Amino acid sequence: MIHMTTQPTNNSKPSQPAVQPDDDGWITVSRRRRRKADAKRRGRIACEVTINNLPNSILVHILSILPTTQAAQTCVLSRRWRYLWAYIPTLIIDEYSRNEAYKIKKFLQLCRSPYLRNVSLALGESADYQSCFKWLEFAMKHKDVEELSLEVSASRWPNGNLHYSLPRNILSHSQFLRVLVLYGCKLQDIGTVDLRNARKLSFEKINVVGNSLNGLLASCTRVEILQLKDSDSVTDLSANLPELKTLILMCDGLKFAKLTVPKLKVVKFQAYNSNLESFLLLGLVDLMEAYIDLDGEDYHGCPDLLQNVGQAKQLSIHCFSLEMMFNSSVIADYSAIKVMRFELKTRPYKSNLLLIPAILELFPNLEEFKLHQYGCRSRREWYSDEEAEETSTETNYGDNFPVDCSLQCLKRISYFNYNNEKLEVQLVKLLVQNAIVLENISFFNCFGDLVEYLDFIEILKTYKASPKAEIIFEDELWYPDAKDFRVAIS
């Protein structure tokens, strides 16, 4: 038991205590009541926790997220915060900073962290690049940098001379580097490169001179992600990347590509004005996804492109002219074609529509087909005036498509921007007539109203080879008052 004394005030009558004192003026408080009072006191203390009550490790982590200039400004808060910013393992200089070279120098002189997890420099047009690169090389050599992001903002101007060359041997001490991001730099005679532990490489708007990029990739034996965007100076790409899993190439100037990538899972290639002549991906074992975007009128075809990307289980092709894409392709080994889901985006030209059945026959394991038509706003935009007059009669379907088409595994069809034109009706009729295991065919963003499609629906119900196939129209334009509308016709 704990004993406490009470002394009544002289000015007013003392209040009656909850527990009466004994003859000596002592109040006996139980342990239960004492524990309850302690719990209330601890609750009040917990509510008063501020950022100053956090340990230094958490404070340093918070500061490491901020730009270095802002993190250094916390030194004026108190004595404890004076040098706390010097322990952050990051150096972040954004493009809105001034005196970049002085700030980098000052940080590296005062930095007490034994390593730098992230160095991110966005250098403006007025930056002293020579001094910045000098201190960057010092950081790479003495601070074991793990992530390096270098953005040269001046290269955004149209003058190609504004590309600043990456200093020679700046990557010679990058054995701890895991992520390398370069924007607007110039690769020319980079000297010794040590990227043995790099996992991700991202290059955007870089100016490559000679064989410098292939020399850089030669040391990347563990890279898993490679991105090359808007770098038209890259014409020849050749490397052995045994651990690569994701490949993204968005270069109009690329002509030759030869990559040994046995573990590649995802590949994306985009070029609007491409002169691609050879595209080889060697050693493919389990390619999952391939995205090819060649929506340019200057593309003249690449013989070995389809042979490589056709090994993916999911293939997406965006092409202006299917004739250039598929007529120029040579498939030497059809057993290597593994496409199960195929998505095609193209313009609704007559030549493109007539090639679709032959294209689908290239994929014997195809289970899902999506067709996106784009580039038209009205029926008159689909054909020339003479063709529009010929296709105005919807009941005369003609015989422009082949009678048979092998679609033994096709289960799902999705048709976007369907317009119920003559060639479209023939194409859909051919698909449902040869897809013997078809489960559903869906139409999206259709032109017109339901009345125009009644004859078309009867044709599909008559010619569909799969009894359980559903014909689904998903388009609110049919009934403008209905926001969510779905029609299923068996």
C-alpha positions as CSV (number, residue, x, y, z in Angstrom):
1,M,0.0,0.0,0.0
2,I,1.1,3.6,-0.7
3,H,0.3,6.4,1.8
4,M,-0.2,10.0,0.7
5,T,-0.9,13.2,2.7
6,T,-3.4,15.9,1.9
7,Q,-3.5,19.5,3.1
8,P,-6.8,21.4,2.8
9,T,-6.7,25.0,1.6
10,N,-7.4,27.8,4.0
11,N,-9.6,30.0,1.7
12,S,-12.3,27.5,0.9
13,K,-13.9,24.5,2.5
14,P,-12.0,21.4,1.5
15,S,-13.7,19.1,-0.9
16,Q,-14.7,15.7,0.3
17,P,-12.1,13.2,-0.9
18,A,-13.3,10.0,-2.6
19,V,-11.4,8.1,0.1
20,Q,-11.6,9.4,3.7
21,P,-8.2,9.9,5.4
22,D,-7.5,8.2,8.7
23,D,-6.8,10.0,12.0
24,D,-3.3,10.9,11.0
25,G,-4.3,12.5,7.7
26,W,-3.1,9.6,5.4
27,I,-5.0,8.3,2.4
28,T,-4.5,4.7,1.3
29,V,-4.4,4.1,-2.4
30,S,-4.7,0.6,-3.8
31,R,-2.3,-0.8,-6.4
32,R,-5.2,-1.1,-8.9
33,R,-5.8,2.7,-8.7
34,R,-2.1,3.4,-9.0
35,R,-1.8,1.3,-12.2
36,K,-4.8,3.1,-13.6
37,A,-3.3,6.5,-12.9
38,D,0.0,5.4,-14.5
39,A,-1.8,4.3,-17.6
40,K,-3.4,7.7,-18.1
41,R,-0.1,9.4,-17.6
42,R,1.6,7.2,-20.3
43,G,-1.3,7.9,-22.7
44,R,-0.8,11.7,-22.3
45,I,3.0,11.2,-23.0
46,A,2.3,9.1,-26.1
47,C,0.1,11.8,-27.6
48,E,2.9,14.3,-27.3
49,V,5.4,12.4,-29.5
50,T,6.8,14.7,-32.3
51,I,9.4,14.2,-35.1
52,N,12.2,15.0,-32.6
53,N,11.3,11.8,-30.7
54,L,12.1,9.7,-33.7
55,P,15.5,7.9,-33.9
56,N,18.2,9.3,-36.1
57,S,18.0,6.4,-38.5
58,I,14.4,7.2,-39.4
59,L,15.1,10.9,-39.7
60,V,18.0,10.2,-42.1
61,H,15.7,8.0,-44.2
62,I,13.1,10.8,-44.4
63,L,15.8,13.4,-45.4
64,S,17.2,11.0,-48.1
65,I,13.9,11.3,-50.0
66,L,14.2,15.1,-50.3
67,P,16.4,17.0,-52.8
68,T,19.8,17.4,-51.2
69,T,19.5,21.2,-51.1
70,Q,16.2,21.0,-49.1
71,A,17.7,18.3,-46.8
72,A,20.7,20.5,-46.0
73,Q,18.4,23.4,-45.0
74,T,17.2,21.4,-41.9
75,C,20.6,22.2,-40.3
76,V,19.1,25.4,-38.8
77,L,16.4,23.6,-36.8
78,S,18.4,22.7,-33.7
79,R,21.7,21.4,-32.6
80,R,20.7,17.8,-33.1
81,W,19.7,18.6,-36.8
82,R,22.9,20.5,-37.6
83,Y,24.8,17.6,-39.2
84,L,22.0,15.1,-39.5
85,W,21.7,15.7,-43.2
86,A,25.3,14.8,-43.8
87,Y,24.5,11.1,-43.1
88,I,22.0,10.8,-45.9
89,P,23.1,8.1,-48.5
90,T,21.6,10.1,-51.5
91,L,22.7,13.0,-53.6
92,I,19.7,14.5,-55.5
93,I,20.2,17.7,-57.5
94,D,17.1,18.7,-59.6
95,E,17.1,20.9,-62.7
96,Y,15.8,23.9,-60.9
97,S,19.0,24.2,-58.8
98,R,21.7,26.7,-59.3
99,N,25.5,26.4,-58.7
100,E,25.2,22.6,-59.2
101,A,28.9,22.0,-59.1
102,Y,29.4,23.9,-55.8
103,K,26.5,22.0,-54.2
104,I,27.9,18.6,-55.3
105,K,31.4,19.6,-54.1
106,K,30.1,20.8,-50.7
107,F,28.0,17.7,-50.2
108,L,30.8,15.3,-51.0
109,Q,33.1,17.2,-48.6
110,L,30.7,17.1,-45.7
111,C,29.1,13.7,-46.4
112,R,29.7,11.2,-43.6
113,S,27.9,8.3,-45.2
114,P,30.4,5.6,-46.3
115,Y,28.3,4.9,-49.4
116,L,25.8,6.6,-51.7
117,R,22.7,4.5,-52.5
118,N,21.4,7.0,-55.1
119,V,23.0,9.8,-57.1
120,S,20.5,11.7,-59.2
121,L,21.7,14.8,-61.1
122,A,19.5,16.9,-63.5
123,L,21.9,19.5,-64.9
124,G,20.5,22.7,-66.4
125,E,21.7,24.5,-69.5
126,S,23.9,26.9,-67.5
127,A,25.6,24.2,-65.3
128,D,29.4,23.8,-65.2
129,Y,29.5,20.3,-66.7
130,Q,33.2,19.9,-66.4
131,S,33.2,20.5,-62.6
132,C,30.0,18.5,-62.1
133,F,31.4,15.5,-64.0
134,K,34.7,15.8,-62.0
135,W,33.0,15.5,-58.7
136,L,30.7,12.8,-60.0
137,E,33.7,10.7,-60.9
138,F,35.0,11.3,-57.4
139,A,31.7,10.0,-56.0
140,M,31.8,6.9,-58.2
141,K,35.3,6.1,-57.1
142,H,35.0,6.7,-53.3
143,K,31.3,6.3,-52.4
144,D,30.3,3.0,-53.9
145,V,27.3,4.4,-55.8
146,E,24.5,1.9,-56.3
147,E,22.1,4.0,-58.5
148,L,23.1,6.7,-60.9
149,S,20.7,8.9,-62.8
150,L,22.2,11.7,-65.0
151,E,20.0,14.0,-67.0
152,V,21.5,16.7,-69.2
153,S,18.6,19.1,-69.7
154,A,20.4,21.2,-72.3
155,S,20.1,18.4,-74.8
156,R,16.3,19.1,-75.0
157,W,17.1,21.9,-77.4
158,P,17.0,20.9,-81.1
159,N,20.7,21.7,-81.7
160,G,22.5,18.3,-81.6
161,N,25.7,19.9,-80.5
162,L,24.3,20.4,-77.0
163,H,24.9,16.8,-76.1
164,Y,27.6,16.6,-73.5
165,S,30.0,13.7,-73.6
166,L,30.1,11.3,-70.7
167,P,33.7,11.6,-69.3
168,R,36.1,8.9,-70.1
169,N,36.5,6.2,-67.5
170,I,33.7,7.6,-65.3
171,L,32.2,4.1,-65.2
172,S,35.5,2.4,-64.5
173,H,34.8,2.3,-60.7
174,S,31.1,1.3,-61.0
175,Q,31.3,-2.2,-59.8
176,F,28.6,-1.5,-57.2
177,L,26.3,0.2,-59.6
178,R,22.9,-1.6,-60.0
179,V,20.9,1.0,-61.9
180,L,22.2,3.4,-64.6
181,V,19.9,6.0,-66.2
182,L,21.3,8.4,-68.8
183,Y,19.2,11.2,-70.5
184,G,20.6,13.5,-73.1
185,C,24.2,12.4,-72.8
186,K,26.7,11.6,-75.5
187,L,28.5,8.3,-75.5
188,Q,31.9,8.6,-77.2
189,D,35.1,6.9,-76.1
190,I,33.9,6.1,-72.6
191,G,37.0,4.0,-71.9
192,T,36.9,1.2,-69.3
193,V,33.5,0.2,-68.1
194,D,32.7,-2.1,-65.1
195,L,29.0,-2.8,-64.8
196,R,29.3,-6.4,-63.6
197,N,26.4,-5.9,-61.0
198,A,24.1,-3.7,-63.0
199,R,20.5,-4.8,-63.1
200,K,18.8,-2.0,-65.0
201,L,20.0,0.2,-67.9
202,S,17.9,3.0,-69.2
203,F,19.1,5.3,-72.0
204,E,16.9,8.1,-73.5
205,K,17.8,10.7,-76.1
206,I,21.5,9.7,-76.0
207,N,23.9,10.4,-78.9
208,V,25.9,7.3,-79.6
209,V,29.2,7.7,-81.6
210,G,30.7,4.6,-83.1
211,N,30.5,1.3,-81.2
212,S,30.5,2.9,-77.7
213,L,27.0,1.5,-76.7
214,N,27.9,-2.1,-77.6
215,G,31.1,-1.7,-75.7
216,L,29.2,-0.6,-72.7
217,L,26.8,-3.5,-72.9
218,A,29.6,-6.0,-73.2
219,S,30.3,-5.6,-69.5
220,C,26.7,-6.0,-68.4
221,T,26.5,-9.7,-67.7
222,R,23.7,-9.5,-65.1
223,V,21.5,-6.8,-66.5
224,E,17.7,-7.7,-66.4
225,I,16.1,-4.6,-67.8
226,L,17.3,-2.7,-70.9
227,Q,15.5,0.5,-72.1
228,L,16.6,2.5,-75.2
229,K,14.3,5.3,-76.1
230,D,14.4,8.2,-78.7
231,S,18.0,7.5,-79.6
232,D,18.0,7.7,-83.3
233,S,21.8,7.6,-83.6
234,V,21.7,4.0,-82.6
235,T,21.8,2.0,-85.8
236,D,23.5,-1.3,-84.8
237,L,22.8,-3.1,-81.5
238,S,24.7,-6.3,-80.7
239,A,25.3,-7.8,-77.2
240,N,25.2,-11.0,-75.2
241,L,22.8,-10.5,-72.2
242,P,22.3,-13.8,-70.5
243,E,20.1,-12.5,-67.7
244,L,18.0,-10.0,-69.6
245,K,14.2,-10.3,-68.9
246,T,12.8,-7.1,-70.3
247,L,13.8,-5.4,-73.5
248,I,12.4,-2.0,-74.6
249,L,13.6,-0.5,-77.9
250,M,12.1,2.7,-79.2
251,C,14.5,3.9,-81.9
252,D,13.7,5.0,-85.4
253,G,17.3,4.7,-86.6
254,L,17.9,1.1,-85.7
255,K,18.8,-1.1,-88.7
256,F,20.5,-4.1,-87.2
257,A,19.8,-5.8,-83.9
258,K,21.4,-9.1,-82.8
259,L,20.9,-10.0,-79.1
260,T,21.5,-13.2,-77.3
261,V,18.8,-13.3,-74.6
262,P,18.0,-16.8,-73.4
263,K,15.9,-15.6,-70.4
264,L,13.9,-12.8,-72.1
265,K,10.3,-12.5,-71.0
266,V,9.0,-9.2,-72.5
267,V,10.1,-7.4,-75.6
268,K,8.8,-4.1,-77.0
269,F,9.9,-2.5,-80.2
270,Q,8.6,0.8,-81.5
271,A,9.8,2.7,-84.6
272,Y,7.6,5.0,-86.7
273,N,10.0,5.7,-89.5
274,S,12.0,2.5,-89.3
275,N,14.5,1.2,-91.8
276,L,14.9,-2.0,-89.9
277,E,16.7,-4.7,-91.9
278,S,17.5,-7.4,-89.3
279,F,16.1,-8.2,-85.9
280,L,17.5,-11.3,-84.2
281,L,16.8,-12.5,-80.7
282,L,18.9,-15.6,-80.2
283,G,18.5,-18.3,-77.6
284,L,14.8,-17.6,-76.7
285,V,13.3,-20.2,-74.4
286,D,10.2,-18.8,-72.8
287,L,9.2,-15.5,-74.3
288,M,5.9,-14.4,-72.7
289,E,5.0,-11.0,-74.3
290,A,6.0,-9.1,-77.5
291,Y,4.8,-5.7,-78.5
292,I,5.7,-4.4,-82.0
293,D,4.7,-0.9,-83.0
294,L,5.6,0.0,-86.6
295,D,2.9,2.4,-87.5
296,G,4.8,4.4,-90.1
297,E,4.5,4.7,-93.8
298,D,8.2,4.3,-94.3
299,Y,8.5,0.8,-92.9
300,H,9.5,-1.6,-95.7
301,G,9.5,-4.9,-93.8
302,C,12.0,-7.1,-91.9
303,P,12.3,-10.7,-92.9
304,D,13.2,-12.2,-89.6
305,L,11.1,-10.0,-87.3
306,L,8.0,-12.3,-87.1
307,Q,10.1,-15.4,-86.7
308,N,11.5,-14.0,-83.4
309,V,8.5,-12.3,-81.9
310,G,6.2,-15.2,-82.9
311,Q,7.8,-17.2,-80.2
312,A,5.9,-15.1,-77.6
313,K,2.7,-16.5,-76.1
314,Q,1.1,-13.0,-76.2
315,L,1.8,-10.9,-79.4
316,S,0.6,-7.4,-80.1
317,I,1.3,-5.7,-83.4
318,H,0.5,-2.1,-84.4
319,C,1.2,-1.7,-88.0
320,F,0.2,0.8,-90.7
321,S,0.4,-1.7,-93.6
322,L,0.0,-5.4,-92.9
323,E,1.3,-6.2,-96.4
324,M,4.7,-4.7,-95.5
325,M,4.8,-6.5,-92.2
326,F,3.8,-10.1,-93.1
327,N,4.5,-10.4,-96.8
328,S,8.1,-9.6,-96.2
329,S,8.4,-11.9,-93.3
330,V,10.0,-15.3,-93.6
331,I,9.1,-18.0,-91.1
332,A,11.7,-20.7,-91.3
333,D,10.4,-22.8,-88.4
334,Y,6.6,-22.8,-87.9
335,S,7.0,-25.2,-84.9
336,A,8.6,-22.2,-83.0
337,I,5.4,-20.1,-83.3
338,K,3.7,-20.2,-79.9
339,V,1.3,-17.3,-80.0
340,M,-1.9,-17.9,-78.0
341,R,-3.2,-14.4,-77.7
342,F,-2.9,-12.0,-80.7
343,E,-3.8,-8.3,-80.7
344,L,-3.7,-6.5,-84.0
345,K,-4.0,-2.7,-84.5
346,T,-4.2,-1.5,-88.0
347,R,-6.0,0.8,-90.4
348,P,-9.2,-0.5,-92.0
349,Y,-7.8,-0.6,-95.5
350,K,-9.0,-3.3,-98.0
351,S,-5.5,-4.7,-98.3
352,N,-5.2,-5.0,-94.6
353,L,-8.6,-6.7,-94.1
354,L,-8.0,-9.3,-96.8
355,L,-4.7,-10.4,-95.2
356,I,-6.1,-11.1,-91.8
357,P,-7.2,-14.7,-92.4
358,A,-3.8,-15.6,-93.8
359,I,-2.2,-14.0,-90.8
360,L,-4.3,-15.9,-88.3
361,E,-3.3,-19.2,-90.0
362,L,0.3,-18.5,-89.1
363,F,-0.6,-19.1,-85.4
364,P,-2.0,-22.7,-85.0
365,N,-2.3,-22.4,-81.2
366,L,-4.2,-19.1,-81.3
367,E,-6.9,-18.9,-78.6
368,E,-7.8,-15.2,-78.4
369,F,-7.8,-12.6,-81.2
370,K,-8.3,-8.8,-80.8
371,L,-8.7,-6.5,-83.8
372,H,-8.5,-2.8,-83.4
373,Q,-9.3,-0.6,-86.3
374,Y,-8.3,3.1,-86.1
375,G,-7.9,6.2,-88.2
376,C,-11.6,6.6,-89.3
377,R,-14.4,8.7,-88.0
378,S,-17.1,8.0,-90.6
379,R,-17.8,5.5,-93.3
380,R,-16.6,7.8,-96.0
381,E,-13.1,7.8,-94.5
382,W,-12.7,4.1,-94.9
383,Y,-12.3,4.0,-98.7
384,S,-12.1,6.3,-101.6
385,D,-15.3,7.7,-103.1
386,E,-15.5,4.9,-105.7
387,E,-14.9,2.1,-103.1
388,A,-17.5,3.7,-100.8
389,E,-20.1,3.5,-103.6
390,E,-19.3,-0.1,-104.2
391,T,-19.5,-1.0,-100.5
392,S,-22.7,0.9,-99.8
393,T,-25.0,-2.1,-100.4
394,E,-24.7,-4.3,-97.3
395,T,-26.6,-7.3,-98.7
396,N,-24.1,-8.0,-101.4
397,Y,-21.1,-9.5,-99.5
398,G,-19.1,-10.8,-102.4
399,D,-16.4,-13.6,-102.3
400,N,-13.2,-11.7,-101.7
401,F,-12.1,-13.9,-98.8
402,P,-11.0,-17.6,-98.9
403,V,-13.6,-20.2,-98.0
404,D,-11.5,-22.1,-95.4
405,C,-9.3,-20.8,-92.6
406,S,-7.8,-23.1,-90.0
407,L,-8.9,-21.7,-86.6
408,Q,-9.2,-24.9,-84.6
409,C,-8.1,-23.4,-81.2
410,L,-9.7,-19.9,-81.4
411,K,-12.1,-19.3,-78.5
412,R,-12.5,-15.5,-78.1
413,I,-12.7,-12.7,-80.7
414,S,-12.9,-9.0,-79.9
415,Y,-13.6,-6.5,-82.7
416,F,-13.1,-2.8,-82.0
417,N,-14.5,0.1,-84.1
418,Y,-16.6,-2.3,-86.2
419,N,-18.6,-0.5,-88.9
420,N,-20.6,-3.2,-90.6
421,E,-19.1,-2.6,-94.0
422,K,-18.9,-5.2,-96.7
423,L,-15.4,-6.5,-96.1
424,E,-15.9,-6.5,-92.4
425,V,-19.0,-8.7,-92.7
426,Q,-17.1,-11.1,-94.9
427,L,-14.3,-11.2,-92.4
428,V,-16.5,-11.9,-89.4
429,K,-18.5,-14.5,-91.3
430,L,-15.3,-16.3,-92.2
431,L,-14.0,-16.2,-88.6
432,V,-17.2,-17.6,-87.0
433,Q,-17.6,-20.2,-89.8
434,N,-14.1,-21.7,-89.1
435,A,-13.7,-21.3,-85.4
436,I,-15.2,-24.6,-84.2
437,V,-14.6,-24.0,-80.5
438,L,-15.5,-20.4,-80.4
439,E,-17.0,-19.2,-77.1
440,N,-17.8,-15.6,-77.9
441,I,-17.3,-12.8,-80.3
442,S,-17.6,-9.3,-79.0
443,F,-18.0,-6.0,-80.8
444,F,-16.9,-2.6,-79.3
445,N,-17.5,1.0,-80.4
446,C,-19.8,0.1,-83.3
447,F,-21.1,2.7,-85.7
448,G,-24.8,3.0,-86.4
449,D,-27.8,1.6,-84.5
450,L,-29.3,-1.8,-83.8
451,V,-31.6,-1.8,-86.8
452,E,-28.6,-1.8,-89.2
453,Y,-27.2,-4.9,-87.6
454,L,-30.3,-7.1,-87.6
455,D,-29.3,-8.8,-91.0
456,F,-25.7,-9.1,-89.8
457,I,-26.8,-10.9,-86.6
458,E,-28.9,-13.4,-88.5
459,I,-25.9,-14.2,-90.8
460,L,-23.7,-14.9,-87.8
461,K,-26.3,-17.1,-86.1
462,T,-26.6,-19.1,-89.4
463,Y,-23.0,-19.5,-90.2
464,K,-21.3,-19.9,-86.7
465,A,-19.6,-23.3,-86.5
466,S,-19.7,-23.5,-82.6
467,P,-23.2,-24.0,-81.2
468,K,-22.3,-22.5,-77.9
469,A,-20.7,-19.3,-79.3
470,E,-22.2,-16.0,-78.1
471,I,-22.4,-12.8,-80.2
472,I,-21.9,-9.9,-77.8
473,F,-22.4,-6.2,-78.6
474,E,-21.0,-3.8,-76.0
475,D,-21.7,-0.3,-77.1
476,E,-23.8,2.5,-75.5
477,L,-24.3,4.2,-78.9
478,W,-27.0,1.7,-79.7
479,Y,-29.1,3.0,-76.9
480,P,-27.9,6.5,-76.0
481,D,-30.1,6.5,-72.8
482,A,-28.3,3.5,-71.4
483,K,-24.9,4.0,-69.9
484,D,-24.1,0.3,-69.5
485,F,-25.5,-1.9,-72.2
486,R,-24.7,-5.5,-73.1
487,V,-26.5,-7.8,-75.6
488,A,-25.7,-11.5,-75.7
489,I,-27.2,-13.4,-78.6
490,S,-26.7,-17.2,-78.7
